[in-house]
Amino acid sequence: MTLIGPTGLTLAFMSALYGLTSSLSLPFLPIYSWCGIWTSCFMSLLAITGASSLIELATQFTDDVFNALLAVNFIYEASRSLIQNFQNVSNKSGAFLALNIALITYSLTGTSSQAKQTKYFNKDVRELLSNSGPVAVIFLMSLLIRLPAILNIGVEFLTVPNQIMSGRSLFSPIFSVSHRIKLISAIPALLLTSLFFLDQNITTRVVNNPKNGMVKPPAYHQDLLVLGLITGILSIFGLPWQCAATVQSLNHVRVMSMIESKQESDGSNVEVIESVCENRLSGFTIHAMVLASIASLSILKFIPMPVVSGIFLFLGRKVMTGNDFLGRIKELCMDQTLLKPTSTIKQVGYKTAFSYTLVQALMLALLWTLKSFQKTALFFPSVIGLLVLMRLFLLPKIFSQEALDALDTPVA
């Protein structure tokens, strides 16, 4: 049920690798390919030796910081695109229009995705709206902006290349560099392997969370091996690397689920997954359709950038759902007398919860800082691994075991 695709974190690593090769006056494409080939070998070795079992050492502490990084990245990219519009002093109207389009897209996408919880229409219509709502919103908003009254104000559209590979051969020139460069490429490959290892296994674990009601057992080692082989093939062709896409995978599970709304003791309604239609066909079809979208590049250029920004805002908000770290930040700002009796802040005390959350916030800030600068972006995957070591060796010296048991809930 886990989907793969290019992610923002992978793009940050690729950009850093490009910056490094440019500063050293080295050819990017062959080094990129050798880095991917080494990564493929390392991942295959990890899968064969059963190293995915080590993901048990990554607790909720690591998962929450990692998913918060994904959420912040989505929201940042959307916000940066919208802010850039205001830097064009000659078209403030277009900037405000883009902002409104993004917010409307975000609102409509969120509303349509929650259609299953409404009382309108019948069950089949609600499920259709919930499952296909985001796609329909993109289509309808793109049509709306084609109206002359709106189009004349000025809106930026998605930039799409006319050709897939222009100016180079189908295969990457991997033999155009020296043996020394081939061997040195293993160094950044170790960092990329750590990113893919954690991303793949954390996403797979989130997908297979007992709350999702999966029946079939997970295949961590097999998934990692397949991803390693895919990475090697993509590298030989010089194509973008793929890894587990957390948001898309969770949406895939949601679409294939039977969801019921149940009322808790405090009167609030919560969604409970009753069952999931586990299959390989839906995942294969999704990836096949992504591949087939190459033939529709001329259509994609009609999608307005503000609509893309609105979708990114929705995805960022989606990743935040169920994140204990981000939820705790909200509770720390609330009136403590109004918190639920089950709140971890009431269990461990405000000072302990604040200190624990501050540690997570500092690690998130460190990850974001390393990722944001091209000279340091190569090293941010190692900090994700550092989260695991901090939880194992440092946090037990700062917090009591009782506090860690309450704040760092077990991950299945």
C-alpha positions as CSV (number, residue, x, y, z in Angstrom):
1,M,0.0,0.0,0.0
2,T,3.1,2.2,0.2
3,L,3.6,4.5,-2.9
4,I,6.9,5.9,-4.0
5,G,7.7,9.1,-5.8
6,P,10.1,12.1,-5.8
7,T,9.9,14.0,-2.5
8,G,11.1,17.4,-1.3
9,L,13.8,15.9,0.9
10,T,15.2,13.9,-2.1
11,L,15.1,17.1,-4.2
12,A,17.1,18.9,-1.5
13,F,19.7,16.2,-1.5
14,M,19.9,16.3,-5.3
15,S,20.3,20.0,-5.3
16,A,23.1,19.8,-2.7
17,L,24.9,17.2,-4.8
18,Y,24.6,19.4,-7.9
19,G,26.0,22.3,-6.0
20,L,28.9,20.2,-4.7
21,T,29.8,19.0,-8.2
22,S,29.5,22.5,-9.7
23,S,31.8,24.0,-7.0
24,L,34.4,21.2,-7.7
25,S,34.0,21.6,-11.5
26,L,32.9,17.9,-11.8
27,P,30.3,16.5,-14.2
28,F,27.0,16.1,-12.3
29,L,25.2,13.4,-14.2
30,P,27.8,10.6,-13.9
31,I,28.4,11.4,-10.3
32,Y,24.7,11.4,-9.7
33,S,24.4,8.0,-11.3
34,W,27.3,6.5,-9.4
35,C,25.8,7.9,-6.1
36,G,22.5,6.2,-7.0
37,I,24.3,2.9,-8.0
38,W,26.2,2.8,-4.7
39,T,22.9,3.6,-2.8
40,S,21.2,0.7,-4.6
41,C,24.0,-1.6,-3.5
42,F,23.9,-0.4,0.1
43,M,20.1,-0.7,0.3
44,S,20.1,-4.2,-1.3
45,L,22.7,-5.2,1.3
46,L,20.6,-3.8,4.1
47,A,17.5,-5.6,2.9
48,I,19.4,-9.0,2.5
49,T,20.8,-8.8,6.0
50,G,17.4,-7.9,7.5
51,A,18.6,-4.4,8.6
52,S,15.0,-3.0,8.4
53,S,14.4,-4.6,11.8
54,L,16.5,-1.8,13.2
55,I,13.6,0.6,12.5
56,E,12.2,-0.7,15.8
57,L,14.8,1.6,17.5
58,A,13.1,4.6,15.9
59,T,10.3,5.6,18.2
60,Q,7.4,8.1,18.0
61,F,10.0,10.7,18.9
62,T,11.8,10.2,15.6
63,D,8.6,9.7,13.5
64,D,7.0,12.9,14.7
65,V,10.0,15.1,14.0
66,F,10.5,13.5,10.6
67,N,6.8,13.9,9.6
68,A,6.9,17.5,11.0
69,L,9.8,18.2,8.6
70,L,7.7,16.9,5.7
71,A,4.7,19.1,6.8
72,V,6.9,22.2,7.1
73,N,8.5,21.6,3.8
74,F,5.1,21.4,2.0
75,I,3.9,24.6,3.7
76,Y,7.2,26.4,3.1
77,E,7.2,25.6,-0.7
78,A,3.6,26.8,-1.0
79,S,4.2,30.0,1.0
80,R,7.5,30.8,-0.9
81,S,5.7,30.6,-4.2
82,L,2.9,32.9,-3.0
83,I,5.3,35.4,-1.4
84,Q,7.4,35.7,-4.6
85,N,4.3,37.0,-6.4
86,F,4.2,40.0,-4.0
87,Q,7.8,40.8,-4.9
88,N,6.6,41.8,-8.4
89,V,5.6,45.4,-7.6
90,S,4.1,45.9,-11.1
91,N,1.3,43.4,-10.5
92,K,0.0,43.5,-6.9
93,S,-3.5,42.5,-8.1
94,G,-2.1,39.3,-9.5
95,A,-0.4,38.5,-6.2
96,F,-3.5,39.0,-4.2
97,L,-5.5,36.9,-6.8
98,A,-2.9,34.1,-6.5
99,L,-3.2,34.2,-2.7
100,N,-7.0,33.9,-2.8
101,I,-6.9,31.1,-5.4
102,A,-4.5,29.1,-3.2
103,L,-6.6,29.6,-0.1
104,I,-9.8,28.6,-2.0
105,T,-8.1,25.6,-3.4
106,Y,-6.9,24.6,0.1
107,S,-10.3,25.1,1.6
108,L,-12.2,23.2,-1.1
109,T,-9.7,20.3,-1.1
110,G,-9.9,20.0,2.7
111,T,-13.7,20.1,2.6
112,S,-14.1,17.6,-0.2
113,S,-11.7,15.2,1.5
114,Q,-13.9,15.3,4.6
115,A,-17.1,14.5,2.6
116,K,-17.4,11.1,4.3
117,Q,-18.2,12.9,7.6
118,T,-21.1,14.9,6.3
119,K,-24.7,14.0,6.3
120,Y,-25.4,15.2,2.7
121,F,-26.0,12.9,-0.3
122,N,-25.8,9.2,0.0
123,K,-22.9,7.1,1.1
124,D,-21.6,6.4,-2.4
125,V,-21.6,10.1,-3.4
126,R,-19.8,11.0,-0.2
127,E,-17.1,8.4,-0.8
128,L,-16.7,9.7,-4.4
129,L,-16.4,13.3,-3.3
130,S,-13.9,12.3,-0.6
131,N,-11.7,10.1,-2.9
132,S,-11.7,12.2,-6.0
133,G,-12.4,15.7,-4.5
134,P,-8.8,17.0,-4.8
135,V,-8.5,16.1,-8.5
136,A,-11.9,17.7,-9.2
137,V,-10.8,20.9,-7.3
138,I,-7.7,21.2,-9.5
139,F,-9.7,20.7,-12.6
140,L,-12.5,23.2,-11.6
141,M,-10.1,25.8,-10.3
142,S,-8.0,25.6,-13.5
143,L,-11.1,26.1,-15.6
144,L,-12.2,29.0,-13.4
145,I,-8.9,30.8,-14.0
146,R,-9.3,30.5,-17.7
147,L,-12.1,33.0,-17.6
148,P,-11.0,36.2,-19.3
149,A,-11.8,38.5,-16.4
150,I,-9.4,36.5,-14.2
151,L,-6.9,35.5,-16.8
152,N,-6.2,39.1,-17.8
153,I,-5.1,40.0,-14.2
154,G,-2.1,37.7,-14.6
155,V,-1.6,34.3,-13.1
156,E,1.5,32.1,-13.3
157,F,1.1,28.6,-14.7
158,L,3.0,25.4,-14.1
159,T,6.2,25.3,-16.1
160,V,6.5,22.0,-18.0
161,P,9.3,21.0,-20.4
162,N,8.4,20.2,-24.0
163,Q,10.7,17.2,-24.1
164,I,11.6,14.5,-21.5
165,M,15.3,14.2,-22.3
166,S,16.7,16.9,-24.5
167,G,20.4,17.2,-25.4
168,R,21.6,13.9,-23.9
169,S,21.5,10.2,-24.6
170,L,19.1,7.8,-22.9
171,F,21.7,6.3,-20.6
172,S,23.8,8.3,-18.2
173,P,27.5,8.6,-19.1
174,I,28.6,6.6,-16.1
175,F,32.0,5.6,-17.6
176,S,33.0,9.1,-18.4
177,V,34.6,9.7,-15.0
178,S,37.7,8.1,-13.4
179,H,37.6,5.1,-11.1
180,R,38.6,7.5,-8.2
181,I,35.4,9.5,-8.7
182,K,33.3,6.4,-8.9
183,L,34.7,5.3,-5.5
184,I,34.3,8.7,-3.9
185,S,30.7,8.8,-5.0
186,A,30.1,6.1,-2.3
187,I,30.5,8.8,0.4
188,P,27.3,10.8,-0.5
189,A,25.6,7.5,-1.2
190,L,25.9,6.5,2.4
191,L,24.0,9.7,3.4
192,L,21.4,9.1,0.7
193,T,21.0,5.5,1.9
194,S,20.3,6.7,5.4
195,L,17.6,9.0,4.1
196,F,16.0,6.4,2.0
197,F,16.3,3.7,4.7
198,L,14.5,5.9,7.3
199,D,12.0,7.4,4.9
200,Q,11.0,4.0,3.4
201,N,10.7,2.2,6.8
202,I,9.1,5.0,8.7
203,T,6.5,5.5,6.0
204,T,5.8,1.7,5.7
205,R,5.4,1.6,9.5
206,V,2.9,4.5,9.5
207,V,1.0,2.8,6.7
208,N,0.9,-0.5,8.6
209,N,-0.1,1.1,11.9
210,P,-2.7,-1.1,13.8
211,K,-5.1,1.9,13.6
212,N,-5.3,1.2,9.8
213,G,-6.6,-2.3,10.4
214,M,-4.2,-4.0,8.0
215,V,-4.5,-7.8,7.8
216,K,-1.6,-8.8,5.6
217,P,1.8,-8.6,7.3
218,P,4.3,-5.9,6.2
219,A,7.3,-6.7,4.1
220,Y,9.9,-4.2,5.2
221,H,13.0,-6.1,3.8
222,Q,11.3,-6.9,0.5
223,D,10.2,-3.3,0.0
224,L,13.6,-2.0,0.8
225,L,15.2,-4.4,-1.7
226,V,12.7,-3.4,-4.4
227,L,13.4,0.3,-3.8
228,G,17.1,-0.4,-4.0
229,L,16.7,-2.1,-7.4
230,I,14.5,0.8,-8.6
231,T,17.1,3.3,-7.4
232,G,19.8,1.5,-9.4
233,I,17.8,1.4,-12.6
234,L,16.8,5.1,-12.3
235,S,20.4,6.0,-11.7
236,I,21.6,4.2,-14.9
237,F,19.2,6.3,-16.9
238,G,19.9,9.5,-15.0
239,L,16.3,9.8,-13.9
240,P,15.1,11.3,-10.6
241,W,15.3,9.1,-7.5
242,Q,12.2,7.8,-5.9
243,C,11.4,7.0,-2.3
244,A,8.4,6.3,-0.1
245,A,5.9,9.2,-0.4
246,T,4.3,9.5,3.1
247,V,1.3,11.7,2.2
248,Q,0.4,9.9,-1.0
249,S,0.7,6.5,0.8
250,L,-1.6,7.6,3.7
251,N,-4.1,9.0,1.2
252,H,-3.9,5.7,-0.7
253,V,-4.8,3.8,2.5
254,R,-7.6,6.2,3.2
255,V,-9.1,5.8,-0.2
256,M,-9.0,2.0,0.0
257,S,-10.6,2.0,3.5
258,M,-14.0,1.7,5.0
259,I,-14.3,4.5,7.5
260,E,-16.9,4.9,10.2
261,S,-17.4,8.0,12.4
262,K,-17.6,7.2,16.1
263,Q,-18.4,9.5,19.1
264,E,-16.0,9.6,22.0
265,S,-16.9,10.1,25.6
266,D,-16.3,13.8,25.4
267,G,-18.8,14.2,22.6
268,S,-16.2,14.6,19.8
269,N,-16.4,12.5,16.6
270,V,-13.4,10.6,15.4
271,E,-12.9,8.6,12.2
272,V,-12.2,4.9,12.7
273,I,-10.9,2.6,9.9
274,E,-13.0,-0.5,9.9
275,S,-11.2,-2.3,7.1
276,V,-8.8,-1.8,4.2
277,C,-9.0,-3.3,0.8
278,E,-5.3,-4.4,0.6
279,N,-4.2,-5.1,-3.0
280,R,-1.4,-4.5,-5.4
281,L,-3.6,-3.5,-8.3
282,S,-4.4,0.0,-7.1
283,G,-0.7,0.9,-6.4
284,F,0.3,-0.5,-9.7
285,T,-2.4,1.5,-11.5
286,I,-1.5,4.7,-9.7
287,H,2.2,4.4,-10.7
288,A,1.2,3.4,-14.3
289,M,-1.0,6.5,-14.5
290,V,1.9,8.7,-13.3
291,L,4.1,7.2,-16.0
292,A,1.3,7.8,-18.6
293,S,1.1,11.5,-17.5
294,I,4.3,12.0,-19.6
295,A,1.9,12.0,-22.6
296,S,-0.1,14.8,-21.1
297,L,2.7,17.3,-20.4
298,S,1.0,19.8,-22.8
299,I,-2.1,19.7,-20.6
300,L,-0.3,20.1,-17.2
301,K,1.0,23.5,-18.3
302,F,-2.6,24.8,-17.9
303,I,-2.6,24.2,-14.2
304,P,-2.1,27.5,-12.3
305,M,0.7,27.7,-9.8
306,P,-1.6,29.1,-7.1
307,V,-3.7,25.9,-7.4
308,V,-0.5,23.9,-6.9
309,S,0.3,26.0,-3.8
310,G,-3.1,25.4,-2.4
311,I,-2.6,21.6,-2.8
312,F,0.7,21.9,-1.1
313,L,-0.9,23.7,1.8
314,F,-3.5,20.9,2.0
315,L,-0.8,18.2,2.0
316,G,1.2,20.0,4.7
317,R,-1.9,20.2,6.9
318,K,-2.6,16.6,6.1
319,V,0.8,15.4,7.4
320,M,0.2,17.3,10.6
321,T,-2.8,15.2,11.5
322,G,-2.1,12.7,14.2
323,N,1.4,14.1,14.9
324,D,1.8,14.1,18.7
325,F,4.7,16.6,18.6
326,L,2.7,19.2,16.8
327,G,-0.5,18.4,18.8
328,R,1.5,18.9,22.0
329,I,2.6,22.3,20.9
330,K,-1.0,23.3,20.5
331,E,-1.9,21.9,24.0
332,L,1.0,23.7,25.6
333,C,-0.5,27.0,24.4
334,M,-4.0,26.1,25.8
335,D,-5.6,26.7,29.2
336,Q,-4.3,23.7,31.1
337,T,-7.6,23.3,33.0
338,L,-9.4,22.7,29.7
339,L,-7.2,19.8,28.6
340,K,-8.6,16.3,28.3
341,P,-7.9,14.0,31.2
342,T,-5.9,11.8,28.8
343,S,-3.6,14.6,27.8
344,T,0.1,13.7,28.2
345,I,0.7,17.1,29.6
346,K,-1.5,16.3,32.6
347,Q,0.2,13.0,33.1
348,V,3.8,14.3,33.1
349,G,3.4,17.9,34.0
350,Y,3.7,21.1,32.0
351,K,7.5,21.6,32.6
352,T,8.4,18.1,31.5
353,A,6.1,18.2,28.4
354,F,7.5,21.6,27.5
355,S,11.1,20.4,27.8
356,Y,10.5,17.3,25.8
357,T,8.7,19.3,23.0
358,L,11.5,21.8,23.0
359,V,14.1,19.1,22.3
360,Q,12.0,17.9,19.3
361,A,11.5,21.5,18.1
362,L,15.3,22.1,18.2
363,M,16.0,18.9,16.3
364,L,13.4,20.0,13.7
365,A,15.0,23.4,13.4
366,L,18.4,21.8,12.9
367,L,17.1,19.5,10.2
368,W,15.4,22.4,8.4
369,T,18.5,24.5,8.7
370,L,20.8,21.8,7.2
371,K,18.3,21.1,4.5
372,S,17.8,24.7,3.5
373,F,21.4,25.5,2.7
374,Q,23.0,23.9,-0.3
375,K,26.4,23.5,1.3
376,T,24.9,21.5,4.3
377,A,21.9,19.7,2.6
378,L,24.0,16.6,2.0
379,F,24.3,16.0,5.7
380,F,20.8,16.5,6.9
381,P,20.0,12.7,6.4
382,S,22.6,11.9,9.1
383,V,20.8,14.1,11.6
384,I,17.6,12.0,11.1
385,G,19.7,9.0,12.2
386,L,21.0,11.1,15.1
387,L,17.4,11.4,16.3
388,V,17.4,7.6,17.0
389,L,20.6,7.8,19.0
390,M,19.4,10.8,21.0
391,R,16.2,8.9,22.0
392,L,18.2,5.8,22.9
393,F,21.0,7.3,24.9
394,L,20.4,11.0,25.7
395,L,16.8,11.4,26.5
396,P,16.8,8.7,29.2
397,K,19.3,10.8,31.1
398,I,17.1,13.9,30.9
399,F,13.6,12.5,31.5
400,S,12.3,9.7,33.7
401,Q,11.3,6.4,32.2
402,E,7.7,7.1,33.3
403,A,7.7,10.5,31.4
404,L,9.2,8.8,28.3
405,D,6.6,6.1,28.4
406,A,3.8,8.7,28.4
407,L,5.4,11.1,25.9
408,D,6.9,8.6,23.5
409,T,4.1,6.2,22.8
410,P,5.1,2.8,21.4
411,V,5.1,2.4,17.6
412,A,3.9,-0.9,16.2
